[in-house]
Amino acid sequence: MLTSFMALGFVLIKVAPGKEKRVYDRIANIKEVEELYPLFGEYDLIAKIVVKDFEELSDIVVNKIRAIDGVLETKTLTGAKF
C-alpha cells in the first residue's frame, strides 16, 4: 500500500530561437526545478521537478514555466517518487 510519495515531472520545453540562454536561466531559478539540461532535437530543455502533488506540478508548469517569454511549448511526463 502506498502511503507517501512525491509527484515527479520531467518537462520537455521548446524555446523560441535566440532565447535559449535567457529561458534556461529563468527556469534554473525556479526552486522546485531539481535538474535542468539543454537538449538537441525536437525539444530544447528538460527540467526535472519533484513536488508534493500533481496539482503543485501543474501549477509550476502552467504558471511558472509556460509564463516565461520564449517558451513555445511544454510536454510533461509524470510519475511518482517514493
NUNUFI-273119 format. One record per residue (C-alpha): residue in one letter; z, y, x negated; residue number from 1; chain. Coordinates in nm, 3 decimals. Each point is the difference from the previous one (the first is absolute). Example, Ala and Ser with C-alpha at 12.3 -4.5 7.8 and 13.67 -1.06 7.14 Angstrom:
BEGIN
KOLNU   semi         w         v         u   roza   nuvex
KOLNU      A     0.780    -0.450    -1.230      1       A
KOLNU      S    -0.066     0.344    -0.137      2       A
This chain:
BEGIN
KOLNU   semi         w         v         u   roza   nuvex
KOLNU      M     0.000     0.000     0.000      1       A
KOLNU      L    -0.097     0.344    -0.131      2       A
KOLNU      T     0.292     0.235    -0.017      3       A
KOLNU      S    -0.106     0.281    -0.229      4       A
KOLNU      F    -0.333     0.120    -0.130      5       A
KOLNU      M    -0.177     0.315    -0.110      6       A
KOLNU      A    -0.346     0.100     0.122      7       A
KOLNU      L    -0.260    -0.022    -0.275      8       A
KOLNU      G    -0.332     0.182     0.004      9       A
KOLNU      F    -0.290     0.008    -0.241     10       A
KOLNU      V    -0.201     0.308     0.093     11       A
KOLNU      L    -0.364     0.017    -0.109     12       A
KOLNU      I    -0.112     0.364    -0.018     13       A
KOLNU      K    -0.348     0.158    -0.010     14       A
KOLNU      V    -0.006     0.346    -0.158     15       A
KOLNU      A    -0.261     0.277     0.011     16       A
KOLNU      P    -0.198     0.030    -0.325     17       A
KOLNU      G     0.165     0.238    -0.246     18       A
KOLNU      K     0.342    -0.014     0.166     19       A
KOLNU      E     0.121    -0.329    -0.149     20       A
KOLNU      K     0.251     0.147    -0.249     21       A
KOLNU      R     0.148     0.246     0.250     22       A
KOLNU      V     0.041    -0.269     0.268     23       A
KOLNU      Y     0.146    -0.244    -0.255     24       A
KOLNU      D     0.260     0.258    -0.106     25       A
KOLNU      R     0.099     0.079     0.360     26       A
KOLNU      I     0.038    -0.367     0.095     27       A
KOLNU      A     0.194    -0.075    -0.320     28       A
KOLNU      N     0.260     0.255     0.116     29       A
KOLNU      I     0.066    -0.177     0.331     30       A
KOLNU      K     0.339    -0.164    -0.061     31       A
KOLNU      E    -0.079    -0.315     0.202     32       A
KOLNU      V    -0.304    -0.080    -0.216     33       A
KOLNU      E     0.126    -0.257    -0.251     34       A
KOLNU      E    -0.330    -0.052    -0.183     35       A
KOLNU      L    -0.336     0.178    -0.006     36       A
KOLNU      Y    -0.317    -0.104    -0.179     37       A
KOLNU      P    -0.356     0.135    -0.024     38       A
KOLNU      L    -0.275    -0.242     0.105     39       A
KOLNU      F    -0.373    -0.030    -0.053     40       A
KOLNU      G    -0.215    -0.095     0.295     41       A
KOLNU      E     0.024     0.059     0.373     42       A
KOLNU      Y     0.348     0.155    -0.025     43       A
KOLNU      D     0.130     0.246    -0.260     44       A
KOLNU      L     0.377    -0.064     0.007     45       A
KOLNU      I     0.249    -0.267     0.105     46       A
KOLNU      A     0.361     0.087     0.078     47       A
KOLNU      K     0.289    -0.243     0.043     48       A
KOLNU      I     0.258     0.115     0.253     49       A
KOLNU      V     0.328    -0.176     0.084     50       A
KOLNU      V     0.208     0.143     0.286     51       A
KOLNU      K     0.253    -0.117     0.261     52       A
KOLNU      D    -0.247    -0.072     0.281     53       A
KOLNU      F    -0.363     0.022     0.110     54       A
KOLNU      E     0.061     0.317     0.201     55       A
KOLNU      E     0.102     0.180    -0.320     56       A
KOLNU      L    -0.301    -0.147    -0.181     57       A
KOLNU      S    -0.230     0.132     0.272     58       A
KOLNU      D     0.162     0.345    -0.020     59       A
KOLNU      I    -0.054     0.019    -0.377     60       A
KOLNU      V    -0.365    -0.107     0.022     61       A
KOLNU      V    -0.088     0.227     0.291     62       A
KOLNU      N     0.214     0.308    -0.070     63       A
KOLNU      K     0.027     0.002    -0.379     64       A
KOLNU      I    -0.304    -0.176    -0.148     65       A
KOLNU      R    -0.272     0.071     0.258     66       A
KOLNU      A     0.116     0.363     0.020     67       A
KOLNU      I    -0.094     0.063    -0.365     68       A
KOLNU      D    -0.317     0.205    -0.042     69       A
KOLNU      G    -0.263    -0.226    -0.153     70       A
KOLNU      V     0.115    -0.326     0.158     71       A
KOLNU      L    -0.298    -0.129     0.197     72       A
KOLNU      E     0.122    -0.340     0.120     73       A
KOLNU      T     0.285    -0.247    -0.033     74       A
KOLNU      K     0.036    -0.371     0.064     75       A
KOLNU      T     0.348    -0.150     0.001     76       A
KOLNU      L     0.077    -0.364    -0.072     77       A
KOLNU      T     0.349    -0.085     0.121     78       A
KOLNU      G     0.260    -0.262    -0.076     79       A
KOLNU      A     0.373    -0.043    -0.042     80       A
KOLNU      K     0.226    -0.001    -0.304     81       A
KOLNU      F     0.305    -0.226     0.034     82       A
